[in-house]
Amino acid sequence: MVAQKDTVKILQLIDKAETFEQNQPEKALKIYAKTYNLSLKANYNKGIYKSLQYSGIIYANIGNYKLALDYYD
């Protein structure tokens, strides 16, 4: 079972990362890596999915299509 406080923290970090996607993609990727790990520990599938999906989008936006595809798989 996922604790609500864990999901709130994860979703807040995802929202924070979204603000950095365009101007500081590296920072956003670091935050998404953190939310991915927190989501794994909390067994929070939605957080895992969003962290991977948004990381893939960033890699595609910066032209690293190979890595983007890895995040979509």
C-alpha positions in Angstrom: 0.0 0.0 0.0 1.2 3.5 -0.9 1.3 6.0 1.9 -0.5 9.3 0.9 2.4 11.4 2.3 4.8 9.6 -0.1 2.6 10.2 -3.1 2.1 13.8 -2.2 5.9 14.3 -2.0 6.5 12.5 -5.3 3.8 14.5 -7.1 5.2 17.8 -5.7 8.6 16.9 -7.0 7.2 16.0 -10.4 5.5 19.4 -10.6 8.8 21.0 -9.6 10.7 19.2 -12.3 8.1 20.2 -14.9 9.1 23.9 -14.3 12.7 23.1 -15.3 12.0 21.0 -18.4 12.5 23.8 -21.0 15.3 25.9 -19.5 17.2 23.5 -17.2 16.5 20.0 -18.6 19.4 18.5 -16.7 18.0 19.7 -13.4 14.6 18.3 -14.3 16.2 14.9 -15.2 17.8 14.8 -11.8 14.5 15.5 -10.1 12.8 12.8 -12.2 15.5 10.3 -11.2 14.7 11.1 -7.6 11.0 10.7 -8.1 11.6 7.4 -9.9 13.6 6.0 -7.0 11.1 7.3 -4.4 8.2 5.8 -6.4 10.0 2.5 -6.5 10.5 2.5 -2.8 6.8 3.5 -2.2 5.6 1.0 -4.9 3.8 4.0 -6.5 3.3 2.9 -10.1 1.9 6.3 -11.3 5.1 8.0 -10.1 7.3 5.4 -11.7 5.4 5.9 -15.0 5.4 9.7 -14.9 9.1 9.8 -14.0 10.1 7.6 -16.9 7.7 9.2 -19.4 8.8 12.8 -18.6 12.4 11.8 -18.7 11.9 10.3 -22.1 10.3 13.5 -23.3 13.2 15.6 -22.1 15.7 13.4 -23.8 13.7 13.6 -27.1 13.5 17.4 -26.7 17.3 17.7 -26.3 17.9 15.4 -29.3 19.0 12.2 -27.5 16.5 10.0 -29.3 18.2 6.7 -28.4 18.0 7.4 -24.7 14.4 8.7 -25.1 13.4 5.4 -26.6 15.0 3.6 -23.7 12.8 5.5 -21.3 9.7 4.7 -23.3 10.4 0.9 -23.3 
